[in-house]
Amino acid sequence: MSSPKAVKCLVIYLVCEPETPELAEAAVEGGADIIELGVPFSDPLAEGPTIRLASERALARGMRTKECLECIAAVRERVDVPLVPMTYAAILEAYGYTRFVADSRAAGATSAIVVDLPVEEHADVPRIQLVAPTSTDERIAACAASTDGWLYLVSLTGTTGARDDVSPALAGLVERTRALTDAPLYAGFGISTPAHAAAVAELTDGVVVGSRAVQVAEEGPTALREYVASLRAAL
């Protein structure tokens, strides 16, 4: 008798906006295990057009760091899964690194992702580290040693955004990373369909879906719940 497949983790990304608490609840109802909450930034280098536009919209609606922390707290009131704010070093520089850690934890966050903060800097900020196909083995090992819980594999070189196919670079990155760490590996960037999610889950411990989730979220909680459920079914 074959052993059951390990349950794969599903991470859904949403930008902090007034509607996000209700949307996050719908995503969890659909099967999301972790909610990643984007703190909008005026120059989001890692983001493609979908998340960039959502960030611009959020900023235009007054979503600054304080409002995003309030959003995280409101999400926490509705769900009991891990919440991971995703942001940039400039935001933490302006707000204060240790202050952000303290205030985000008080709001209910369980970790953080700081896209452009090198692993060598600010060990006082517990965070999930990112590695990419361009990362050296030395870099991967350093990130794995200091990551907070799991390691985020950026599946392609470029920005976020839905793609037609899963990046061919992912398999090699997973193989190299597995040889260096026992940390759970979750892959993101370019994953948008149930078929993508299933293919990535064959290689990794979890998948992160961002741009497509943000697009579907614009249609409301019901649409997002159904979309997330389709990803969960594929996993």
SULCORQUI-V699195 format. One record per residue. SS is DSSP state (@ for helix, = for strand, . for the rest). PHI is phi as a letter, one per 30 degrees, with the letter a starting at -180 (* if undefined). D_LAST is the distance of its C-alpha to the last C-alpha in Angstrom with 2 decimals. Layout:
SS | PHI | D_LAST
SS | PHI | D_LAST
This chain:
. | * | 20.85
. | d | 17.69
. | d | 16.13
. | d | 12.79
. | d | 9.85
. | d | 9.83
. | d | 7.66
. | c | 6.35
= | d | 8.44
= | c | 8.27
= | c | 11.84
= | c | 13.60
= | c | 17.08
= | b | 20.03
= | d | 23.72
. | d | 26.16
. | b | 28.10
. | e | 29.82
. | d | 27.00
@ | d | 24.25
@ | e | 24.48
@ | d | 23.82
@ | d | 20.97
@ | d | 19.35
@ | d | 19.76
@ | d | 18.10
@ | d | 15.05
@ | d | 14.84
@ | d | 15.47
@ | d | 12.51
. | k | 10.20
. | d | 11.11
. | c | 11.95
= | b | 14.53
= | c | 16.75
= | c | 18.57
= | c | 21.91
= | d | 23.90
. | d | 27.62
. | d | 29.25
. | b | 31.53
. | d | 34.15
. | b | 33.33
. | d | 29.58
. | e | 29.73
. | d | 26.04
. | c | 25.16
. | d | 25.14
@ | d | 26.85
@ | d | 24.34
@ | d | 24.19
@ | d | 27.81
@ | d | 28.93
@ | d | 27.06
@ | d | 28.76
@ | d | 32.08
@ | d | 31.74
@ | d | 30.95
@ | d | 33.94
@ | d | 36.13
. | c | 35.28
. | j | 36.47
. | d | 33.28
. | c | 34.73
@ | e | 33.69
@ | e | 35.34
@ | d | 33.71
@ | d | 30.26
@ | d | 30.88
@ | d | 31.90
@ | d | 28.69
@ | e | 26.66
@ | d | 28.89
@ | d | 28.32
@ | d | 24.52
@ | e | 25.02
@ | d | 27.09
@ | c | 24.23
. | b | 21.18
. | c | 20.92
. | d | 17.95
= | e | 18.97
= | c | 20.61
= | b | 21.20
= | d | 23.92
= | c | 23.81
= | a | 27.29
. | b | 30.02
@ | e | 32.90
@ | d | 35.53
@ | d | 34.25
@ | d | 34.54
@ | d | 37.85
@ | d | 39.25
@ | d | 37.96
. | j | 38.51
@ | d | 35.95
@ | d | 36.66
@ | d | 37.21
@ | d | 33.79
@ | e | 32.15
@ | d | 34.27
@ | d | 33.86
@ | d | 30.09
@ | d | 29.70
@ | d | 32.19
@ | d | 30.17
. | j | 27.07
. | d | 25.25
. | c | 23.75
= | a | 24.05
= | a | 24.52
= | b | 23.80
= | c | 27.03
. | e | 26.29
. | c | 29.77
. | c | 31.08
. | e | 31.73
. | e | 30.72
. | d | 34.45
. | c | 35.32
. | h | 35.20
. | d | 33.92
. | d | 34.72
. | c | 31.55
. | d | 28.55
. | a | 25.66
. | d | 22.42
. | d | 23.62
= | c | 22.42
= | b | 22.89
= | b | 22.93
. | e | 23.66
. | d | 27.29
. | d | 27.33
. | d | 29.65
@ | e | 28.81
@ | d | 31.31
@ | d | 29.59
@ | d | 26.13
@ | d | 27.81
@ | d | 29.61
@ | d | 26.57
@ | d | 24.63
@ | d | 27.72
@ | c | 27.99
. | d | 24.48
. | c | 23.74
. | j | 20.74
= | b | 18.32
= | c | 18.99
= | c | 17.92
= | c | 17.72
= | d | 19.12
. | d | 17.75
. | b | 20.90
. | c | 24.54
. | k | 25.23
. | c | 24.27
. | d | 21.19
. | k | 20.43
. | d | 18.26
. | b | 18.70
. | d | 18.59
. | b | 16.92
. | d | 15.11
. | e | 18.03
. | d | 19.56
. | d | 20.78
@ | d | 17.49
@ | e | 17.57
@ | d | 21.13
@ | d | 20.55
@ | d | 17.87
@ | d | 20.34
@ | d | 23.23
@ | d | 21.63
@ | e | 20.39
. | d | 24.03
. | c | 25.30
. | a | 23.26
. | c | 21.18
. | d | 19.73
= | e | 15.97
= | c | 15.01
= | c | 12.97
= | c | 13.40
= | b | 14.55
. | i | 17.05
. | i | 16.51
. | c | 12.81
. | b | 13.09
. | c | 11.21
@ | e | 7.88
@ | d | 9.14
@ | e | 9.95
@ | e | 6.72
@ | d | 5.40
@ | d | 8.96
@ | d | 9.33
@ | d | 6.76
. | d | 8.96
. | c | 11.77
. | b | 11.16
. | c | 10.39
= | a | 8.90
= | b | 9.15
= | c | 12.03
= | c | 12.66
. | c | 16.38
@ | e | 18.62
@ | d | 16.71
@ | d | 16.02
@ | d | 19.76
@ | d | 20.72
@ | d | 18.96
@ | e | 20.39
. | d | 23.78
. | d | 23.35
. | j | 23.10
@ | d | 21.02
@ | d | 20.19
@ | d | 18.81
@ | d | 16.71
@ | e | 15.40
@ | d | 14.42
@ | d | 12.85
@ | d | 10.70
@ | d | 9.82
@ | d | 8.85
@ | d | 6.42
@ | e | 5.13
@ | d | 5.41
@ | d | 3.81
. | d | 0.00
